[in-house]
Amino acid sequence: MNAPVDVSFFARAAKPLTSYRPYWAKRFGVAPFLPMSRAEMEQLGWDSCDIVLVTGDAYIDHPSFGMAVIGRVLEAQGFRVGIIAQPDWQSAEPFKALGRPNLFWGVTAGNMDSMINRYTADRKIRSDDAYTPGDVGGKRPDRAAIVYSQRCREAYKDVPIVLGGIEGSLRRIAHYDYWSDKVRRSIVVDAKCDLLLYGNAERALVEVAHRIAAREPIEHITDVRGTAFIRRPHDPTAEGWIEIDSSEVDQPGHVEDHINPYQTTSEQAQAQGQSCSKEDGSQAPIPPVGEGRGEGSSAYKPITIHRPQGAGGVAKLSRDRSVIRLPSYEQVKSDAVLYAHANRVLHLETNPGNARALVQAHGEGATARDVWINPPPIPLTTAEMDHVFDLPYARGPHPAYADEHGKHDGATKIPAWEMIRFSINIMRGCFGGCTFCSITEHEGRIIQSRSEDSIIKEVEDIRDKVDGFTGVISDLGGPTANMYRLGCKSPQIEAACRKPSCVYPGICQNLTTNHDPLIKIYRRARSLRGIKKILIGSGLRYDLAVKSPEYVKELVQHHVGGYLKIAPEHTESGPLSKMMKPGIGSYDKFKAMFEKYSEEAGKKQFLIPYFIAAHPGTSDEDMMNLAIWLKKNGFRADQVQTFYPSPMATATAMYHTSLNPLKGVHRDDRAEKVDIVRGDKRRRLHKAFLRYHDPNNWPLLREALKTMGRADLIGNGKHHLIPTFQPMTDGSYQSARRKNSTAVGKASEKMAAVVKPGMKPAQPQRGAILTQHTGLPPRAGVGGNAMKPRGGR
């Protein structure tokens, strides 16, 4: 079966990555690792770099790391590419390590947004960094993309700066910033870059690189899809564009209804909640024709609705030359309704088949400028995906990070590398549209799949070339494990669709759900010589999986290592509707199939569900009901994720505005208000409900249940949620990540009341977060030694 993206008509106009004439420096050949020092450059025979990439991650030459992909793609085009990884940002000197780039700087904060990388969901600084040797924190600054861009400008002020990566991608318009709790300007303005590439940027970057190499000024490169840049008002390069006010695309406020000319005066008044003036005797006399009623009079004229450019309105305007003007930064900063409106319009314009350019004003008067955002990039075809993933990656960290034995273990281990060392990315994109996730905004909703042969070749490369391989592939996946080669049945419908999700509120009738190509890859891969096991570690979309019982059987009987992690996220319809996730019934169907096929194979296997606490739209009662469901089904959640408002996500717009952009944005009572979980106390309560089994949380839960009128859930029977008795606790827990385990001695203040006489537990500082959760760093002053798990936990 061909990948749907290969036949979509909007992909045909894109110039293939491999069709460019290579740059002259291709004669230098392929570097074993892209150089990080002058000495390495000299070994390669280089006197300079054409492009220098600056990244907040350690340099790992592997296709799961964005900077390595970009570097190898540019190298394949013939450019000499150097990398400056995790530079000291205190001065511009480290940015001069490889000399002046001949063409441009490429800047990224890394594989993660630097603020998410450095801070927990509770805005506490992390002590670790999975993308750094030794898991050491503090190797990148806050808002790294901005800081690196500033230092690049200081180092060589005349060299163009091209910004990319997920941090730049998700901050391309004015956006709510969770860490400063305010709306920030587009990163294009703050970083003062010459060009921003958003999304998966191979196609845009290759075109930009060749145009700069051909001596085209970067300020003239304004027509590349997937780019954003600054334009001054009345810039002549903007001539010929048709500007559409965003309110014509999606009206953010109340619209007065037109009077129906076919209604009587009495009916019109009744429709407006008024009485007819004729009936109450107060009607003014109707003037005779020629005195206000006839032709030439301005009163009582028939209504004419004018549509721009023909009968189709704004929808019929040429999309190639149309640009939608969003509310300005100053407007969205001070007006929650306009912020939610701008976010809604942005998400409406994400399909490469029909998206239009966006423009947003920043500043006023002499400082006024427009941030111009071109439509999203055309997705890569299967042949182009193969080209990108088949490039000569070294598949390991740069030798500069190795210890004296040339190994990357112990103090030099890079956790992110260890996690993906034996995994394979088979596709990109996600059409799920989950509001808390930014994959769609970054990678797009069009699935871009590799060929079966390319995937099998990478499995064989891992088997034959990667040190330490034991025969187990840890993952064949991507953003979602089972969206490989899925897409719209009709290229025309796909290119015209403006739905935010293909699977919510139900699976679209135009979506293919055939898992046969994926089943074929699984079977072919596990039959290879030297391959003992193929595991699936990526998140599974179980509402799609149940459409293919054969896939579920293949997955459960051959690709589960005892536990399979899936993400229902919640059980209640309120939060699920704000997440755009399926109801818990889909989980129940998958669970029944999982257990059936596990039993047939004679295996004892378990589902591990993931849930989100404190998501917009979640009430305290919703969390209580989720806790009841967890206990009823015998789950004791260890992986507890608190909602983290990432830039540009729809759920983040809900968090900031308390409005629901999914339902339309209005200023009147028609606007849907969203319950937002703010403040440490309420966020702790929602996390505590997820870990109802933890004695540390029982005092908080008892107080909350009494307040909610559900004291009936407090007792010592099986049907009760928490017991009446309170054991002595010390506030510790065992995390899946050792450094995130809380050590002994952090008991809550309420625990002190039940400590036996004579005991002196350590008292926490007032205001400290004391509930248990996973995925967060140790608290200040707490050691990294993990406790042994208690019995029964």
BASE-181035 format. One record per residue (C-alpha): residue in three letters; x, y, z. Coordinates in steps of 0.1 Angstrom, whole numbers, plus 5000, padded with zeros to 4 digits. Example, Ala and Ser with C-alpha at 12.3 -4.5 7.8 and 13.67 -1.06 7.14 Angstrom:
<rs>
 balum east north   up
   ALA 5123  4955 5078
   SER 5137  4989 5071
</rs>
This chain:
<rs>
 balum east north   up
   MET 5000  5000 5000
   ASN 5014  5034 4991
   ALA 5017  5060 5018
   PRO 4989  5086 5014
   VAL 5013  5115 5015
   ASP 5029  5102 4983
   VAL 4998  5107 4963
   SER 4985  5139 4978
   PHE 4983  5165 4951
   PHE 4998  5193 4973
   ALA 5031  5174 4975
   ARG 5037  5173 4937
   ALA 5048  5209 4935
   ALA 5076  5205 4961
   LYS 5111  5203 4948
   PRO 5127  5169 4959
   LEU 5155  5171 4984
   THR 5178  5152 4961
   SER 5172  5173 4930
   TYR 5196  5202 4939
   ARG 5230  5205 4924
   PRO 5255  5198 4952
   TYR 5276  5227 4965
   TRP 5312  5227 4954
   ALA 5325  5216 4988
   LYS 5310  5181 4984
   ARG 5344  5171 4971
   PHE 5356  5169 5007
   GLY 5335  5138 5012
   VAL 5316  5126 5043
   ALA 5328  5133 5078
   PRO 5328  5104 5103
   PHE 5314  5130 5128
   LEU 5306  5166 5120
   PRO 5335  5186 5135
   MET 5333  5203 5168
   SER 5368  5217 5169
   ARG 5394  5233 5146
   ALA 5415  5202 5149
   GLU 5388  5181 5135
   MET 5383  5206 5107
   GLU 5420  5204 5098
   GLN 5418  5166 5097
   LEU 5390  5169 5072
   GLY 5410  5194 5051
   TRP 5387  5223 5058
   ASP 5398  5258 5063
   SER 5363  5270 5072
   CYS 5327  5259 5077
   ASP 5300  5269 5054
   ILE 5274  5265 5081
   VAL 5279  5263 5119
   LEU 5251  5247 5139
   VAL 5246  5257 5175
   THR 5226  5234 5198
   GLY 5216  5231 5234
   ASP 5220  5193 5233
   ALA 5251  5172 5233
   TYR 5260  5162 5197
   ILE 5248  5126 5191
   ASP 5251  5116 5154
   HIS 5218  5097 5153
   PRO 5186  5104 5133
   SER 5166  5108 5165
   PHE 5184  5140 5172
   GLY 5174  5170 5152
   MET 5208  5187 5149
   ALA 5224  5155 5136
   VAL 5196  5152 5109
   ILE 5200  5188 5098
   GLY 5238  5185 5098
   ARG 5238  5153 5077
   VAL 5211  5166 5053
   LEU 5232  5198 5047
   GLU 5263  5177 5043
   ALA 5246  5156 5016
   GLN 5240  5188 4997
   GLY 5277  5195 4997
   PHE 5281  5220 5025
   ARG 5308  5218 5052
   VAL 5289  5217 5085
   GLY 5303  5222 5120
   ILE 5286  5219 5153
   ILE 5290  5239 5185
   ALA 5271  5219 5212
   GLN 5261  5233 5246
   PRO 5285  5263 5244
   ASP 5292  5285 5274
   TRP 5268  5313 5268
   GLN 5284  5338 5291
   SER 5304  5354 5263
   ALA 5307  5352 5225
   GLU 5341  5336 5225
   PRO 5329  5299 5226
   PHE 5308  5307 5195
   LYS 5340  5316 5176
   ALA 5355  5281 5181
   LEU 5350  5271 5144
   GLY 5356  5305 5129
   ARG 5332  5326 5109
   PRO 5306  5306 5090
   ASN 5307  5313 5052
   LEU 5269  5312 5048
   PHE 5249  5313 5080
   TRP 5244  5302 5116
   GLY 5219  5275 5123
   VAL 5206  5278 5159
   THR 5184  5256 5180
   ALA 5177  5251 5217
   GLY 5178  5213 5212
   ASN 5153  5184 5210
   MET 5132  5200 5237
   ASP 5120  5235 5245
   SER 5147  5248 5269
   MET 5122  5259 5295
   ILE 5105  5225 5296
   ASN 5139  5209 5297
   ARG 5151  5231 5327
   TYR 5119  5233 5348
   THR 5093  5210 5361
   ALA 5055  5214 5358
   ASP 5057  5232 5392
   ARG 5082  5257 5378
   LYS 5110  5242 5399
   ILE 5144  5239 5383
   ARG 5156  5204 5373
   SER 5189  5191 5386
   ASP 5193  5168 5355
   ASP 5193  5170 5317
   ALA 5189  5138 5297
   TYR 5206  5154 5267
   THR 5238  5161 5286
   PRO 5267  5137 5294
   GLY 5264  5125 5329
   ASP 5228  5137 5331
   VAL 5241  5171 5344
   GLY 5217  5200 5346
   GLY 5225  5236 5339
   LYS 5244  5232 5305
   ARG 5220  5254 5286
   PRO 5204  5288 5295
   ASP 5168  5297 5299
   ARG 5152  5305 5265
   ALA 5184  5291 5249
   ALA 5174  5299 5213
   ILE 5173  5336 5221
   VAL 5205  5336 5241
   TYR 5224  5316 5214
   SER 5212  5339 5187
   GLN 5224  5370 5206
   ARG 5259  5354 5211
   CYS 5261  5344 5174
   ARG 5253  5380 5165
   GLU 5280  5392 5188
   ALA 5306  5368 5175
   TYR 5301  5376 5138
   LYS 5274  5403 5134
   ASP 5273  5402 5096
   VAL 5265  5364 5094
   PRO 5228  5356 5089
   ILE 5211  5336 5117
   VAL 5186  5309 5108
   LEU 5167  5297 5138
   GLY 5150  5263 5141
   GLY 5140  5235 5164
   ILE 5110  5229 5185
   GLU 5116  5260 5208
   GLY 5115  5283 5178
   SER 5087  5263 5161
   LEU 5063  5266 5191
   ARG 5070  5303 5197
   ARG 5066  5316 5162
   ILE 5037  5339 5171
   ALA 5029  5358 5203
   HIS 5024  5331 5229
   TYR 5016  5325 5265
   ASP 5047  5317 5285
   TYR 5039  5296 5315
   TRP 5072  5303 5333
   SER 5068  5341 5333
   ASP 5030  5339 5334
   LYS 5025  5364 5306
   VAL 5022  5366 5268
   ARG 5056  5370 5251
   ARG 5064  5383 5217
   SER 5072  5360 5187
   ILE 5107  5345 5191
   VAL 5115  5360 5157
   VAL 5114  5394 5174
   ASP 5132  5385 5206
   ALA 5159  5364 5190
   LYS 5164  5390 5162
   CYS 5171  5361 5138
   ASP 5170  5367 5100
   LEU 5148  5336 5094
   LEU 5129  5311 5115
   LEU 5123  5276 5102
   TYR 5094  5259 5119
   GLY 5083  5222 5118
   ASN 5105  5195 5103
   ALA 5127  5218 5083
   GLU 5147  5197 5058
   ARG 5129  5210 5028
   ALA 5130  5246 5037
   LEU 5166  5245 5050
   VAL 5180  5229 5018
   GLU 5163  5256 4997
   VAL 5175  5284 5019
   ALA 5210  5271 5021
   HIS 5213  5269 4983
   ARG 5199  5303 4978
   ILE 5222  5319 5003
   ALA 5251  5300 4987
   ALA 5240  5316 4954
   ARG 5246  5350 4971
   GLU 5209  5358 4974
   PRO 5205  5382 5004
   ILE 5186  5365 5032
   GLU 5162  5394 5035
   HIS 5150  5386 5000
   ILE 5141  5350 5009
   THR 5105  5355 5019
   ASP 5087  5329 4997
   VAL 5098  5296 5014
   ARG 5071  5276 5031
   GLY 5077  5268 5067
   THR 5095  5300 5074
   ALA 5088  5331 5095
   PHE 5105  5365 5093
   ILE 5102  5402 5100
   ARG 5086  5427 5076
   ARG 5084  5464 5082
   PRO 5050  5480 5074
   HIS 5047  5490 5037
   ASP 5075  5467 5027
   PRO 5074  5466 4989
   THR 5080  5428 4990
   ALA 5045  5424 5005
   GLU 5029  5439 4975
   GLY 5004  5417 4956
   TRP 4992  5399 4988
   ILE 4955  5400 4997
   GLU 4951  5407 5034
   ILE 4923  5391 5053
   ASP 4913  5402 5088
   SER 4913  5371 5111
   SER 4878  5380 5122
   GLU 4866  5372 5087
   VAL 4880  5337 5091
   ASP 4867  5331 5126
   GLN 4846  5358 5143
   PRO 4858  5362 5179
   GLY 4829  5383 5192
   HIS 4792  5387 5191
   VAL 4777  5393 5157
   GLU 4745  5412 5154
   ASP 4719  5393 5133
   HIS 4707  5408 5101
   ILE 4670  5417 5102
   ASN 4650  5392 5082
   PRO 4632  5412 5055
   TYR 4605  5386 5052
   GLN 4593  5390 5088
   THR 4566  5414 5098
   THR 4573  5442 5122
   SER 4557  5424 5150
   GLU 4577  5392 5143
   GLN 4609  5412 5142
   ALA 4603  5428 5175
   GLN 4593  5395 5191
   ALA 4625  5379 5178
   GLN 4645  5406 5196
   GLY 4626  5402 5228
   GLN 4606  5435 5224
   SER 4570  5444 5218
   CYS 4557  5458 5186
   SER 4554  5496 5187
   LYS 4522  5494 5166
   GLU 4505  5472 5192
   ASP 4513  5494 5222
   GLY 4502  5525 5203
   SER 4535  5542 5201
   GLN 4544  5536 5164
   ALA 4554  5566 5144
   PRO 4535  5572 5112
   ILE 4550  5555 5082
   PRO 4560  5582 5057
   PRO 4545  5580 5023
   VAL 4565  5571 4992
   GLY 4587  5599 4984
   GLU 4591  5610 5020
   GLY 4613  5583 5033
   ARG 4600  5550 5018
   GLY 4605  5552 4981
   GLU 4635  5550 4958
   GLY 4663  5574 4967
   SER 4655  5572 5004
   SER 4681  5558 5029
   ALA 4654  5542 5051
   TYR 4640  5507 5047
   LYS 4664  5497 5019
   PRO 4666  5459 5011
   ILE 4696  5442 5026
   THR 4725  5433 5003
   ILE 4753  5411 5016
   HIS 4786  5419 4999
   ARG 4811  5391 4996
   PRO 4847  5399 4986
   GLN 4860  5386 4953
   GLY 4828  5368 4942
   ALA 4802  5346 4958
   GLY 4825  5325 4978
   GLY 4837  5351 5003
   VAL 4872  5348 5018
   ALA 4872  5311 5012
   LYS 4873  5317 4974
   LEU 4902  5341 4975
   SER 4935  5328 4961
   ARG 4951  5310 4991
   ASP 4985  5313 4975
   ARG 4984  5351 4977
   SER 4962  5355 5008
   VAL 4976  5364 5042
   ILE 4955  5364 5074
   ARG 4962  5393 5098
   LEU 4960  5381 5134
   PRO 4954  5404 5163
   SER 4986  5422 5172
   TYR 5009  5412 5200
   GLU 4997  5442 5220
   GLN 4961  5431 5216
   VAL 4965  5394 5225
   LYS 4987  5404 5254
   SER 4958  5424 5270
   ASP 4927  5406 5257
   ALA 4921  5370 5265
   VAL 4893  5367 5239
   LEU 4916  5379 5211
   TYR 4944  5355 5224
   ALA 4921  5325 5222
   HIS 4908  5337 5188
   ALA 4944  5340 5174
   ASN 4953  5305 5187
   ARG 4921  5291 5171
   VAL 4929  5307 5137
   LEU 4965  5295 5139
   HIS 4953  5259 5143
   LEU 4928  5263 5115
   GLU 4958  5271 5092
   THR 4980  5241 5098
   ASN 4971  5218 5068
   PRO 4997  5223 5041
   GLY 4970  5217 5015
   ASN 4950  5248 5024
   ALA 4968  5268 5050
   ARG 4974  5305 5043
   ALA 5001  5328 5054
   LEU 4997  5346 5088
   VAL 5009  5380 5099
   GLN 5010  5396 5133
   ALA 5020  5431 5142
   HIS 5045  5437 5170
   GLY 5051  5472 5183
   GLU 5038  5506 5174
   GLY 5051  5537 5157
   ALA 5088  5536 5149
   THR 5092  5502 5164
   ALA 5063  5486 5144
   ARG 5070  5455 5125
   ASP 5051  5425 5112
   VAL 5060  5389 5120
   TRP 5052  5371 5087
   ILE 5046  5333 5089
   ASN 5044  5314 5056
   PRO 5022  5283 5053
   PRO 5035  5250 5067
   PRO 5061  5230 5048
   ILE 5051  5203 5023
   PRO 5055  5169 5039
   LEU 5083  5147 5028
   THR 5075  5118 5005
   THR 5086  5083 5014
   ALA 5116  5085 4991
   GLU 5127  5117 5008
   MET 5121  5102 5043
   ASP 5144  5073 5032
   HIS 5170  5097 5020
   VAL 5170  5115 5053
   PHE 5172  5084 5075
   ASP 5197  5065 5052
   LEU 5224  5092 5055
   PRO 5257  5080 5070
   TYR 5250  5086 5107
   ALA 5277  5074 5131
   ARG 5248  5063 5154
   GLY 5265  5074 5186
   PRO 5277  5104 5207
   HIS 5307  5124 5195
   PRO 5340  5110 5207
   ALA 5346  5141 5227
   TYR 5321  5129 5253
   ALA 5338  5095 5257
   ASP 5357  5084 5288
   GLU 5393  5073 5289
   HIS 5382  5039 5275
   GLY 5363  5054 5247
   LYS 5330  5045 5263
   HIS 5298  5065 5270
   ASP 5290  5049 5303
   GLY 5289  5060 5339
   ALA 5299  5096 5343
   THR 5298  5101 5305
   LYS 5264  5084 5298
   ILE 5238  5105 5280
   PRO 5204  5093 5291
   ALA 5185  5104 5260
   TRP 5210  5085 5238
   GLU 5206  5054 5260
   MET 5169  5056 5256
   ILE 5169  5056 5218
   ARG 5201  5037 5212
   PHE 5184  5006 5198
   SER 5151  5022 5187
   ILE 5140  5032 5151
   ASN 5118  5060 5140
   ILE 5096  5048 5112
   MET 5073  5078 5106
   ARG 5066  5114 5115
   GLY 5036  5135 5123
   CYS 5004  5128 5142
   PHE 4967  5134 5133
   GLY 4955  5129 5168
   GLY 4953  5166 5176
   CYS 4955  5161 5214
   THR 4952  5197 5228
   PHE 4980  5193 5254
   CYS 5005  5181 5228
   SER 5024  5202 5203
   ILE 5034  5174 5178
   THR 5008  5185 5153
   GLU 5019  5222 5155
   HIS 5055  5211 5149
   GLU 5056  5180 5127
   GLY 5021  5184 5112
   ARG 4992  5160 5110
   ILE 5001  5144 5076
   ILE 5019  5111 5083
   GLN 5053  5109 5066
   SER 5064  5072 5065
   ARG 5096  5055 5056
   SER 5097  5025 5033
   GLU 5098  4990 5046
   ASP 5133  4984 5031
   SER 5147  5015 5047
   ILE 5134  5005 5081
   ILE 5147  4969 5078
   LYS 5181  4982 5067
   GLU 5183  5003 5099
   VAL 5175  4973 5120
   GLU 5203  4954 5104
   ASP 5227  4983 5109
   ILE 5219  4984 5146
   ARG 5225  4946 5148
   ASP 5258  4948 5129
   LYS 5273  4981 5139
   VAL 5261  4993 5173
   ASP 5281  4983 5204
   GLY 5263  4966 5232
   PHE 5234  4953 5211
   THR 5219  4922 5226
   GLY 5193  4914 5200
   VAL 5164  4935 5213
   ILE 5151  4965 5194
   SER 5135  4988 5220
   ASP 5111  5005 5196
   LEU 5098  5007 5161
   GLY 5077  5038 5163
   GLY 5074  5075 5162
   PRO 5051  5102 5177
   THR 5025  5074 5177
   ALA 5033  5037 5173
   ASN 5005  5027 5150
   MET 5000  5056 5125
   TYR 5024  5042 5100
   ARG 5011  5048 5065
   LEU 4977  5059 5077
   GLY 4960  5089 5061
   CYS 4931  5102 5042
   LYS 4915  5080 5016
   SER 4911  5109 4992
   PRO 4940  5133 4984
   GLN 4915  5160 4975
   ILE 4897  5157 5009
   GLU 4930  5156 5027
   ALA 4942  5188 5011
   ALA 4909  5206 5018
   CYS 4903  5193 5054
   ARG 4905  5218 5082
   LYS 4896  5195 5111
   PRO 4920  5196 5140
   SER 4919  5158 5145
   CYS 4912  5128 5123
   VAL 4901  5107 5153
   TYR 4880  5130 5175
   PRO 4852  5130 5184
   GLY 4853  5097 5164
   ILE 4875  5082 5137
   CYS 4869  5101 5104
   GLN 4851  5080 5078
   ASN 4878  5092 5053
   LEU 4907  5079 5074
   THR 4924  5046 5064
   THR 4928  5023 5094
   ASN 4946  4995 5076
   HIS 4975  4983 5098
   ASP 4987  4956 5073
   PRO 5019  4975 5063
   LEU 5029  4979 5099
   ILE 5021  4942 5107
   LYS 5043  4932 5077
   ILE 5072  4953 5091
   TYR 5069  4938 5126
   ARG 5070  4903 5112
   ARG 5098  4909 5088
   ALA 5119  4926 5115
   ARG 5115  4899 5141
   SER 5124  4872 5116
   LEU 5158  4887 5109
   ARG 5188  4867 5120
   GLY 5202  4880 5153
   ILE 5170  4897 5163
   LYS 5155  4882 5195
   LYS 5128  4907 5202
   ILE 5111  4938 5187
   LEU 5095  4959 5214
   ILE 5071  4988 5208
   GLY 5079  5017 5231
   SER 5060  5046 5214
   GLY 5026  5056 5226
   LEU 4998  5035 5211
   ARG 4966  5050 5197
   TYR 4944  5022 5210
   ASP 4912  5036 5194
   LEU 4929  5030 5160
   ALA 4944  4996 5171
   VAL 4910  4981 5179
   LYS 4900  4986 5142
   SER 4926  4959 5134
   PRO 4924  4929 5156
   GLU 4952  4912 5137
   TYR 4975  4941 5146
   VAL 4966  4939 5183
   LYS 4972  4902 5182
   GLU 5007  4907 5165
   LEU 5015  4934 5190
   VAL 5004  4916 5222
   GLN 5018  4882 5214
   HIS 5052  4893 5200
   HIS 5061  4929 5209
   VAL 5052  4934 5245
   GLY 5078  4929 5272
   GLY 5054  4922 5300
   TYR 5041  4957 5302
   LEU 5025  4980 5276
   LYS 5021  5016 5283
   ILE 4991  5035 5269
   ALA 4976  5068 5277
   PRO 4939  5071 5283
   GLU 4948  5104 5301
   HIS 4915  5104 5320
   THR 4882  5086 5324
   GLU 4857  5116 5326
   SER 4841  5132 5296
   GLY 4848  5168 5308
   PRO 4886  5167 5307
   LEU 4886  5142 5278
   SER 4866  5167 5256
   LYS 4891  5194 5263
   MET 4920  5170 5255
   MET 4903  5157 5223
   LYS 4908  5122 5235
   PRO 4885  5092 5231
   GLY 4862  5080 5259
   ILE 4873  5053 5283
   GLY 4851  5029 5264
   SER 4878  5026 5237
   TYR 4903  5017 5264
   ASP 4880  4990 5277
   LYS 4877  4975 5242
   PHE 4915  4974 5238
   LYS 4920  4960 5273
   ALA 4896  4931 5265
   MET 4916  4923 5233
   PHE 4949  4927 5251
   GLU 4939  4902 5277
   LYS 4924  4878 5252
   TYR 4955  4876 5231
   SER 4979  4875 5261
   GLU 4959  4845 5274
   GLU 4961  4828 5240
   ALA 4998  4832 5240
   GLY 5001  4819 5276
   LYS 5017  4852 5287
   LYS 5011  4872 5319
   GLN 5011  4908 5306
   PHE 4998  4941 5319
   LEU 4986  4974 5307
   ILE 5001  5005 5323
   PRO 4978  5035 5318
   TYR 4991  5071 5319
   PHE 4970  5099 5332
   ILE 4972  5137 5334
   ALA 4964  5157 5365
   ALA 4952  5193 5365
   HIS 4944  5195 5328
   PRO 4921  5224 5318
   GLY 4885  5214 5322
   THR 4892  5190 5350
   SER 4871  5194 5382
   ASP 4879  5181 5416
   GLU 4850  5156 5412
   ASP 4866  5144 5379
   MET 4898  5136 5397
   MET 4879  5119 5425
   ASN 4860  5097 5399
   LEU 4893  5089 5382
   ALA 4907  5078 5416
   ILE 4877  5056 5422
   TRP 4881  5041 5387
   LEU 4918  5034 5394
   LYS 4911  5016 5427
   LYS 4882  4996 5411
   ASN 4905  4984 5384
   GLY 4934  4977 5407
   PHE 4958  5004 5394
   ARG 4983  5023 5415
   ALA 4997  5050 5393
   ASP 5034  5056 5394
   GLN 5037  5077 5363
   VAL 5018  5109 5372
   GLN 5021  5138 5349
   THR 5007  5172 5358
   PHE 4995  5193 5329
   TYR 5024  5214 5316
   PRO 5013  5244 5294
   SER 5037  5242 5265
   PRO 5038  5272 5241
   MET 5011  5274 5214
   ALA 4992  5243 5224
   THR 4954  5246 5224
   ALA 4952  5235 5260
   THR 4977  5262 5269
   ALA 4953  5288 5254
   MET 4926  5273 5276
   TYR 4948  5276 5306
   HIS 4956  5312 5299
   THR 4922  5325 5288
   SER 4897  5301 5306
   LEU 4880  5299 5272
   ASN 4876  5269 5249
   PRO 4890  5277 5214
   LEU 4876  5243 5202
   LYS 4841  5256 5204
   GLY 4846  5291 5190
   VAL 4855  5322 5209
   HIS 4829  5348 5219
   ARG 4826  5377 5243
   ASP 4791  5368 5255
   ASP 4774  5339 5273
   ARG 4779  5317 5243
   ALA 4816  5314 5251
   GLU 4824  5281 5269
   LYS 4843  5287 5301
   VAL 4869  5262 5311
   ASP 4877  5252 5347
   ILE 4914  5259 5351
   VAL 4934  5242 5378
   ARG 4958  5269 5392
   GLY 4977  5273 5424
   ASP 4999  5248 5442
   LYS 4972  5236 5466
   ARG 4947  5225 5439
   ARG 4974  5210 5416
   ARG 4987  5190 5446
   LEU 4952  5178 5453
   HIS 4947  5165 5417
   LYS 4980  5147 5418
   ALA 4971  5133 5452
   PHE 4939  5118 5437
   LEU 4960  5100 5411
   ARG 4982  5085 5439
   TYR 4953  5078 5462
   HIS 4972  5047 5476
   ASP 5001  5068 5490
   PRO 4997  5075 5527
   ASN 5015  5108 5523
   ASN 4984  5120 5504
   TRP 4957  5107 5527
   PRO 4954  5138 5550
   LEU 4950  5161 5520
   LEU 4925  5137 5504
   ARG 4905  5133 5536
   GLU 4901  5171 5539
   ALA 4891  5174 5503
   LEU 4866  5146 5503
   LYS 4849  5160 5534
   THR 4847  5194 5517
   MET 4832  5178 5486
   GLY 4806  5160 5506
   ARG 4821  5126 5499
   ALA 4832  5115 5533
   ASP 4815  5082 5525
   LEU 4847  5074 5505
   ILE 4867  5075 5538
   GLY 4868  5042 5556
   ASN 4885  5008 5559
   GLY 4864  4987 5536
   LYS 4873  4976 5500
   HIS 4848  5001 5486
   HIS 4864  5031 5503
   LEU 4890  5052 5486
   ILE 4912  5060 5516
   PRO 4913  5046 5551
   THR 4905  5064 5584
   PHE 4938  5055 5600
   GLN 4971  5073 5593
   PRO 5004  5055 5594
   MET 5036  5074 5601
   THR 5051  5085 5568
   ASP 5083  5103 5559
   GLY 5073  5119 5525
   SER 5097  5096 5505
   TYR 5090  5078 5473
   GLN 5108  5056 5448
   SER 5109  5072 5413
   ALA 5116  5054 5380
   ARG 5144  5080 5377
   ARG 5167  5075 5406
   LYS 5178  5112 5408
   ASN 5141  5122 5412
   SER 5135  5101 5443
   THR 5128  5120 5474
   ALA 5150  5110 5504
   VAL 5138  5103 5539
   GLY 5130  5132 5562
   LYS 5106  5152 5541
   ALA 5074  5145 5560
   SER 5045  5169 5556
   GLU 5035  5192 5584
   LYS 5003  5173 5588
   MET 5022  5141 5592
   ALA 5038  5155 5624
   ALA 5005  5154 5641
   VAL 5004  5116 5639
   VAL 5041  5109 5648
   LYS 5046  5089 5679
   PRO 5058  5108 5710
   GLY 5095  5110 5713
   MET 5101  5109 5676
   LYS 5115  5140 5659
   PRO 5109  5139 5622
   ALA 5125  5166 5600
   GLN 5102  5195 5594
   PRO 5098  5208 5558
   GLN 5100  5244 5548
   ARG 5067  5261 5547
   GLY 5052  5260 5512
   ALA 5072  5230 5500
   ILE 5056  5207 5475
   LEU 5052  5174 5493
   THR 5030  5152 5472
   GLN 5045  5123 5453
   HIS 5049  5123 5416
   THR 5072  5109 5390
   GLY 5093  5127 5364
   LEU 5104  5156 5386
   PRO 5139  5163 5400
   PRO 5149  5161 5437
   ARG 5140  5190 5458
   ALA 5166  5215 5469
   GLY 5190  5201 5494
   VAL 5178  5165 5489
   GLY 5203  5139 5480
   GLY 5200  5116 5450
   ASN 5201  5083 5469
   ALA 5169  5064 5463
   MET 5152  5044 5490
   LYS 5143  5008 5485
   PRO 5106  5005 5476
   ARG 5084  4995 5505
   GLY 5065  4963 5506
   GLY 5032  4963 5489
   ARG 5040  4994 5468
</rs>
